[in-house]
Amino acid sequence: MQSDSPFPSTIVTGSGLGRPVRGRSHWFAGFALAVVPSLAVFAAAEVPPAHAQEPAQAAQRPPLNIPIFISSRTDVCHDPGDVAAIRSLALLEQHRINRQGGVAGRHVRVRFLDDERDPQKTIATMRSALADPHTVAMIGLSNSNRAKATFDALAEDIRASAIPFLSNISVNSIFESFPNVFTTQASQDFERLPVMTNFIRHMKFARPSFAGLSDAVSSTTLGDGLKKMLGAGTLVSEHRLRSNGDALDRDEVAAMIAGLKEKQTDLLVLSIGTSRAAAVMKEMVAAGVAPALFVTGRIESLPRDVANAYPNAIYQLAWDRLPEAYNDRLRKLIAREKRENWIFEGRKIPEAPGWKSGQCKARPEGAVLDPFTSDNMRAVGIGTQFADMVALVAAAARTAGSTTDMPSLRGHIAKQLTSTYATGKGAFKGSFENWSFEPAARTAVRTPFVVILPRGLGRTQLAPAQFVRVKDGSLRQIDTLYVDIDLIRAHRVDDNEKTFFAEFYLSMRDGRTASIDQIEFTNSYLDPKTNGRQISVEVLHGGGSSDAYPDQMKIYKVSGRFIFEPEFASYPFDTQRFSIDLQPKRGDTPFIIQPPPLEVRDKLVATDGWDPKVQYVGYDEDFVPIVDAYTHEASIAPFYKASFVWMMQRQTTDYFLRVVVPLAFILIVAYLSIFIPQSHFEAIVTIQVTALLSAVALYLSLAKLDSDTATLSDRLFVFDYMIVSLMIVISILRVNRFVARRTWLKGALGFIHVAVIPMMVAAMALYVQGLSMPDR
């Protein structure tokens, strides 16, 4: 069996152990036994402990297959990265699950089934997945048209298989009659339309209209649902356009614009795709018709010049990648590894027609790759969602017995999704977000946010009013707080207490409920003596008219002690995350925070011993798990939180002077001792042992760092111990009478002493220098 471990396997044969070895190999064995333990210590400090090996039972039973439906494309110049991210992150999740022992005594294996955006291939890949007796669950399939064609062709097979299918379909009518089919998309009927109609009523649009595609399932169902939810006669005009690729019938577009003008539409819900929407918007502006727009795609996908020139507000729904804010879980994931490992978008697609026609343009050579671009973060988000589904299937299956047969295991997973992970009962905390499902509709609970591009602003932001689900399933309006935090000073960082002191200005736009009294600084330090938070707030401007401050702003000065979560693996050349975390103080007064663009935020921060590198705002959704001790009924109370984050790199001048330089001199002295004539063997060993003890004493004199992992500083000292110990071992071997008789062996030891040891030290020096560079 091939191991899923990322580390190479080591095989030890019986003949190599338990019996003496004669001749020259004796001295190599002795040398190895002297040196290898030191190398092992160093390696153990470098590599984190691996998980326990999988049970033997998992190797004896066939794996549980999880087909993942993907749709690669060759019609664009550069890969958007979503398929690459799905492949990479789903495989990482597979390896993680298998390293932990698999599921129900069996390994998990993901299979990627690519339909290349061809409906017939979609049907074929689905048929292949259903025919596999080891398929435990299925994931993916997002396009509504291809999904409808597949369900129409294989309806009985999908229903009879009872395989849990975590699809990516947004139109409920496609799968609502299939009890084993779920969706990770927000339901169009239960999420999109209710939020959209509530927002239209809140904004008091009196004459809304709808324009969609007659041959797109998602568009037609949106139009029908909008007409139904708004009420008969509310839509003043309705237009179903025919599409021909990226083009629309010009006569139909002209008739639509004339109808909008005649009906004096004040809001147009536009569901024709962003590429077609840009052309229609130009024609509308040219005809003098410019109602507010509610587009079903992404505003940022519209050409910037078209969107910014539109003389009215543009709205959209968003579930992730909120304006000026990042998914904080994804940022933390990316920060733990090399940034290049998280870049998925941008690969050239040679098959794209645009390369032959000249429409495609090569990207500049040597361009700096940034994982935090909008397109790449979108790809990472999609890939992480698919990986979360693999983890969710494994988590649901683990609660079944190891002897459960396949039909029962499939049924058990489906039952878990509608009970343990049901709305209001529980949630699966994934790397992307928390996942729970509405039991009746079997849709992921993902209430969208309303995003607005205000006229003339040039940047999107959250609309002032948002809507969230409450306990009874209805929607409740909450406010958007437009907040900024200007960090003045961060100091007195305590690595062992994991705290720091911060002083900052908090400013917010005055609104209906805007006040610092409703904000909880969740990572402020809780004093165990007083059970109170060590934080103070000074009101500089409470809103209203002022000669010194903006009339529409409330401004506070806050100072206090805050907690951070350091990672010391690369200490002292580490970059740590310092944040100010905000969430609603009371669950019955929730809010969502909108920060200003990074370009207009103050980047100057005074710090002691740290260099600020990056700042951003992250958002996350968390929940409070609740169990009624009387009825044993479980439930959760969700809430949003925002984090104003500063990534800071530790200054290392002091460490170099107190540690690196002395260690370097210790090594130099120990190394020079090998050139003393061997007749003075006692002097040689005395110097080397003294160097070893000096390094140990230096380590013990350093301030102790409370860390569960070996730091780079620890590994640096272990390396020093290893090198000096190696010098001592070689010095002893070179004066040994058996070694002295073998000229070739004595010469080899001398070469290691004189040449190999300096090369090892130089390699470590280059490694440390690379970590200490400010732009690493």
Disulfide bonds with the S-S distance in Angstrom:
Cys77-Cys360 1.92
